[in-house]
């Protein structure tokens, strides 16, 4: 009886099969970029809630929590919608991961900036 450990790791006739098993990086890139978009949405909604009373009222999903309930729910919705859309779009693609990481970093930095009270209070007036 032969074991899988008895055969070489890669034989020449395995090359086409191995090439077919390489998966595209699109779905992974989609979730990374979606995380950046969700972070940006969190910062943007935080600024909108601080600037506009009507936006704050619209974002209040729970009276006990206030507008933070809508801000976080909106950011989570933005993440899941972006993830689903990008994953479907990049299902068989290999987008540039370097560009995705840079764009995600910028979006996360902007999202974090929008969540700091000194920043959003400067817009509130």
TAVENZI-V934534 format. One line per field, one symbol per residue. phi: phi as a letter, one per 20 degrees, with the letter a starting at -180 (. if undefined). burial: b if it has 24 or more other ideal C-beta (glycine too) atoms within 12 Angstrom, else e. A space follows every 50 residues. Layout:
# TAVENZI-V934534
phi = ???
burial = ???
This chain:
# TAVENZI-V934534
phi = .ddffeeffbdffegfffffefefegffffffffffffffffffffffff edffffffeeecffenfffffffffffffffffffffffdgddcffffff ffffffffffffgfeeggffffefn
burial = eeeeeeeeeeeeeeeeeeeeeeeebbbbbbbbbbbbbbbbbbbbbbbbbb eeeeebeebeeeeeeebeebbbebbeebbeebbeebbeebeeeebeeeeb eebbeebbebbeebbeeeebeeeee
